[in-house]
């Protein structure tokens, strides 16, 4: 897997583009505003074809350029059905600019799988930050795209629309059971590993609550 990343927008969102080098098929994850120009330039430079735009959840700082990227590349948009309404009817949540609506064509469901070339992404439904938050596990490459569920040293907010502390506890407990060396690429902030985060993840699982 070839992987590109860029930090964009007022909330410093991590935008990822990953591709299979043999087929040159690519997937973009969390196309925040402004990521269109960067994505378009990288695709053209590498002769990659974008097949799918994945939103790990429906907050504006992860979906703002969905429509623009989809129009430019003709890629389909994918999101969990519980967050679909946040793409079709965006909730600005103090966004400093207009958030264009986008129309998902692909549903991400627990146990689903995204395949392009030799790359496989398994869909894990990890609610808590929103009802439809997902994480994407690439077992063959040892990578987890965790969206706003798991960060280095913490978790996504549960006090925004769709947030649920109990669901977040369950999701973090689930991620705690993944392989230690697994590299975690979150929606914001630096990369980490499950092994590095496991001590506090285990405490969350043991106590059944989010820690102060």
Secondary structure, DSSP 8 states (H G I E B T S, - for coil): -EEEEEEETTTTEEEEEEE-TTT-EEEEE---TT-HHHHHHHHHHHT-EEEEEE-SS--HHHHTTHHHHHHHH--EEEE-GGGHHHHHS---TT-SS--------EE--TT-EEEETTEEEEEEE--SSSTT-EEEEETTTTEEEEETTEETTEE--SSSTT--HHHHHHHHHHHHTS-TT-EEEESBS--EEHHHHHHHHHHHHHHTS---
